[in-house]
Amino acid sequence: MSLVGNDYEYYDKRFRDLTVPIAKVATLYDGCLWAEGPVWFADQGHLVWSDIPNNRLLRWTPDLGVGVFRADANYTNGNTRDREGRLVSCEHGGRRVTRTEPDGSLTVIASHYRGKRLNSPNDVVVRSDGSIWFTDPTYGIMSDYEGYKSDSEQEGCFVYRVDPASGDIAVVADDFVKPNGLAFSPDETKLFIADSGFSHDPDAPHHIRVFDVGADNRLHNGRVFAEVSPGVPDGFRFDTEGNLWTSTQDGVLCLGPSGEALGKIRIPTMVSNLCFGGPRRNRLFITATDRLFAVYVSATGAQRP
């Protein structure tokens, strides 16, 4: 483990209460090509994340370091865990969402919509009712770097919901350029979704939108929560106070409950995603280009109902 010079930017005094100014940003691993999709396994005490171009999932365990969790991972990007603790992953290579069963076998959750292959599922979240929500931009089929270059079969880049009882797949949002990271508010009444279309089009969005989640599981009242720059918002997570911590080109930006920028933890490489972990959920794990970073904060990662 090596240390890098951390650089906190404070825009609002509240951010001082959310960080530990003397805490250093630690480099836990630096051998990736494009690190993504971190997920903390509290019951097992380790972190799993994706190294997409190297087509593998890696695992970091305190005192033991890094090892391969799964080779030939079908260019997995985003990961989460369901209510039973099973790993749910978005595969660029397979153009599908899968679940890893306790015996290591894979169950396909979603691969087609209306008989046509998905683009390249990117990020995923599981609601407390067991429903699975995921984004489906075209990043994984745009080249052979993070998947397999191919034409899109869908009419756009959509956000989907998988019904926990029937397994039916429904589009819940169809007006994004490149839907990317997504997360429910701690009380699950709102869904936040990043649009990172700016990554390939200077006229496209680089913001996070928020929607009210209705009793019918439909999204209502969509509006821009915050624009993120430099770069684009990718993955993000909430703390218990309703603050949103999002990736940016130069670090992790913390946004207050109303979308106001509170401060930033500077990271020397482009950040893709993050998650809270550790025994107290007060350690921020950050995937950034070729590296995995971690830093202790005063905030506590949210756990949904």
N, C-alpha and C positions, 0 to 999 in steps of 0.2 A: 504494500500500500504506500503510495506516495501522496504528497500534499501539493496543492497548487495555491497560489496567492488568491484568496477570495476577495471579492469586491462587492460590498453591499451598497445599493443605492436606495436612499430613503426619501420618498416623496411625501409621505404622510407619517406622523408620529406613531400611528397604530402599527406600522410595520416593525418598529423597534420591539414591540411586545410580541411579535410573531416570530422573531429571529433570535439567534444567539450570536451577537456580533463577534465574539471571540472564537466561535466555532469555525474551523477550517473546512474548506471543500476538499474532500479526499478523492483521489483517483483509485477506484477499485480494480479497473481493468482497462487496457488500452489496445486490445488486439482485434477490434471489430472493423468492418467496412461501413456499415450503417446500422447503428444500434437503435432498437425500438422496443415498444411493448413491455415495459417492466411490470411485474406483478409479484406481490409479496405473499408468501405462504407462511402465515403466522403460526400455524400448527406444526410446521416442519422447520421453521426458523431459517428459511432461505429465500432468495430472490431468483426468479426466472425472467429472462428477457430474450429478445430476438436479435440475431445478427443476420439481417435479411440477405444481402448479397452472398454471404458465406453459407447460406442455406442451413442454418442451425439455430437451436435454442440453447442458451447457456444458463448456468446456475452458479450463483455466488452464495457461499455459506461462510459465516463468520469463523475465523480461525482456520478454515480449510481452503479458502480461496475459490477459484473458478474452475469449473469443469463443464463438459458437454452434457446438457440435459437431453437433447435429442438431435442427432445428425439427420440429414436428409429431411428437413422439416417443412418441405414444400414452400419454401420462402415465406414463412410465417411472419406476419407483422404484429398487429395488436393482440393482446392477451388479457383475460380477466378470469375470475373464478365464479362458478355458479353457487347457488345456495347450499349445495352438497359438497362444495370445496373442490369440484372438478375443474380442470383447466379448460377454458373455452378460447379458441384461437381463430384468427383470421388468416387464411392462407392465400397469398398472391398466386403461388404456383398452381394450386388446386382450384382457385377461383371459388372458394367455399369457406364456410364457417364450420369448425369441427369441435368436438368435445373429447377430451382424453379421459377414458374410463379408468377405474382403479387398477385394472389389470394391464393398462398401457395401450389397449386397443383404442381406435378412433371411431367415433360416431359422427356421421355427417348430419349437421343441423340444417344447413342451407347451401345449395349449390346452383339453383335455377330459380328464375322468376318467370312465370307464364311460359314455361317450356324453353327458355333461353338461358344460357349461362350468365352468371353474375360477372361483373367486371373484374374486380380484385378487392374483396372485402378488406377493410383497412383497420378499423377499430371497433370494439364491441363492449357492451355493458349489459349486465343482467339485473333486472329489477327484482324487488323482493317477492313479486308474484310468480317469479320464474320465467317471465318473458325475456327474450333476448333481442336487443336492439343493436344494429350495426350499420356502419357507413360503407358505401361501395363506390369509391372513385375509380379512376382508370390508371392510377400510378403503376400498378403491378403488371399492366399489359402494354405500357408505353415503350418499353425496351426489354432487353434480356438481362438487365442488371438486377432487378428486384423480382423477377418472375419470368414469364415467357411473352415475348412481344406478340400481340394479337389484336384483331379488331374487336371493338365492343359489339355485343349482341343486344344490349339494352338501349332504350331510347334516351337515356341520360344517366346521371350519377345520383342515385337515390339513397335515402335512409330507410331501413326496413325494420319491421318488428316481426318476431317469430312467436306465435301463440304457444304458451306452455302446454296446453292440453291437446290441441289438434296438430301442432307443428306447422300450421298454415303460415305463409309468408305474406305480409302486406306492406305496401309502401306507405310510410308515414310523412315523408317530406320529399318533394320532387323538384324544388326550385333552387338547389345548390349547384354551384359550378364544380367544386371538388369537396364534398363533405368529408370531414376528417375525424378528429377526436370528438368524443361525446361523453357526457356524464350527467347523471341526475343530481339535482340539488339534494342535500342531506335528507329532506323530508319527502323527496320524490314527486313533488307537485310540479316541478319544472324540469325540462330537458334542455341542456346546453349543447350546441353543436358547432364545431369550427368549420369555416369555409376557407380553404387554403388555395383557392384558385389562382391567387396572385403568384404562386410559385412558378407558373408557366405562362401567365398572361398579366402584364402590368396594369391592365384595366379591370382585372377581376378582383374579387373581394379578398381581404385578409382580416376577417373579423370572426367573432363568436356571436352566434345568435341564441336567443332563449325563447322557449315555447312553454305555454301552459299545457299540462297533460290532463286531458279530460277523463271523466269516469268511463268514457267509451274507448279509451286508449288512443284517441286522436289528439293531434297537436293543434293548439289554437294560439292566436294572438302572437304570432312570430314577430320578433323585433331584434334589432342589433343590440347586444349587450355591451360589447366593447370592440374597438378596432385594435389590432395588435401590430406593432412594428418596432424595430425592423424585422423583416422577414414575415413569416406567417404563423398563426396559431396552429399547433399540431395536437399533441396530447395534453390533457390537463386533469386536475383532481381538485376536490374540495376539502377544506378543513372543517372542523366541527362548528366554527363560527360563521360558516357560509362564505368564506373567502375562497376565491378561485385562483389556483396556482397553475399558470400555463407556460408552455414552452414558447420561446422566441428565438430569433437568430443568435442573440448574444447572451442568453441567460434564461432564468425563470422569473416571470413577471407575476406579481401577486396583485389580484384585483379584488376590491371590496365588494360587498353584497350588491351595490348599485352599479358596479362596473368601473368604479374609480380606481386608478392606478395607485397602489400603496407603496410599492417598492420593487426592487429587483435584486436577485442574486446573480451576479455576472458569472458566466461560464465561458472558457476560452474557445470552445468549439460550438457549432450550431446544435441547439437542443431540439430533440425530437419528441420526447415524452418524459413522464415522471410518475412516481407514485410514493405514497407514504408507507413506511414499514418500520421494522424493528419492534421489540417487545412492547413499547409504549406508543407506537405509531407516530413518533416524533422525529423520525429520520427520513429525509427526503432523498429518494433514489432517482437519479437523473441519467437518462440515456442521451448522449450527445455525439453525433457523428461516429467516431471510432472508439468512444470511451464510455465507461460507466462511472459516474460520480455519485457521491453521497455527502450529505451535510445534515447535521442536527439543527433542528429549529425548535422554537417554543410552541408552535402550532401543533395540533393533533389532527391526524387524518380522519376524515369522517367515515363512519360506518353506517350504511343505510339500514332502515328497519329490517 
